[in-house]
């Protein structure tokens, strides 16, 4: 299933072999990145943690503005801003590292994420030189606070159904915007809004709107389930006057701004939720080490150790895929001419190439955090349900991540949809690969020589089989339904889950092999155990998802034939999960939290 390698594009991991040396991992951070990480940790410990009570329980969301300004002074808001406008112009790996660490700041993470990501980046990528000069230096320092306003009372996932309008004023110097934006993060303290409206009710367009624009007003703070210290309000526009020079991008091309910026938000959210997984373990593990029942620490009991190990293994593969994706983005951006006038625009186009991977890490990592928060709370028992223990807050706060930046449902539709779109555009040789896999599955089985497998050889074979299963399921469904496949959402969701699990397993495998190559198998022993645990569980799930997808696409003898092929691909011996749970949990308990 090898393809001729020209340049790596999104989804290519399904069809191509990747070597361990080609992936970026957390072990590859350089000294500058580690220094930035220390700066973020110090800022949180010094400036945010002392206000935990006020932010999380007294709901003083107004503290977000002065804290953002402090973050600006520390340089934390400038990571994504180009150097020409006072920023760092840092790599995407650095961006993800900062996003991961900001998860330690509780609900302040929403202030930071909305400002640095979806609030600032539209201007970075789509702004004119004049717009960048006016806004970016002040956004980088926190002198200005940004927000992103897309959602409306009657348009969420279907953003293009927005009803907010923009009409050119008679003097042709302003657009008058009318409509309501809902659930806008940072709205209570923002100075600058990225707002989407339809010019003349038809052309979906992005605008930069200042808070003091005549006709703009802010609604009351929403009463939310979680992220209590964040600000979420409606933004009301009543013929709000916006200078024509504040059109962002091109008239009628607002969808390009909206969807690309949401894509950036997804990879940042993936990193942030990985940070949340680690924090959940940091709060749960010390408790179960100290808490005794029946004369023994809770951490001695098998079912508690299983929870610790399952969360750690899922955190490991999520972390691996997040930073692998960061490496893909940085490789694509490094190929661009930084001196070109359109470098920033080309950068977002390079990111767009990996929409599939960005959606994968958003969905997978947010659901990994859901597991970590739930199991962490369960390990604390009744204490976990009480506000005195951070897992109560983590449990509430994590829930929004599966809704932020496009729901997990819509992202599940995007993953297989983008694979097929790239195939139709000849950007991925998917259909030829699907044909080859189908022929292999319909042919006689191959017989491999038995023998003692090498280091992670069995896991490598499982990953290769997973790829074939994904290609077979999606290829068969595409052949069966053609363009109507878009209406079969359950098939698409099953395939998406297969693809996500495959990307997770391969990312963990490549990271572990890379570490073993550098320091030997002993240095990668914990990684290898977490990989074995997750990969075998994932293959069991992939067989179920694949079976479901095939059953919705075929019947009778055709289904029986395809099922026989799927069983051949998914065949594997079970692992001793109790032994793996015990080995993994032992290391995590010893460390007091997540470690590799």
Helices and strands as residue ranges (DSSP letters): G 12-14, G 20-22, G 26-28, H 31-43, I 44-48, G 49-51, H 52-52, I 53-57, H 63-73, G 76-78, G 83-85, H 92-102, G 103-105, H 108-113, I 114-119, H 121-126, H 129-141, E 146-149, G 159-161, E 165-168, E 174-185, E 192-199, E 203-210, E 216-218, E 232-243, G 244-246, E 247-248, H 254-290, E 292-293, E 296-297, G 298-300, H 302-334, H 343-352, H 355-380, G 381-385, H 390-397, G 398-402, H 408-424, H 430-442, H 457-481, G 482-487, H 489-519, H 525-551, H 556-570, H 577-591
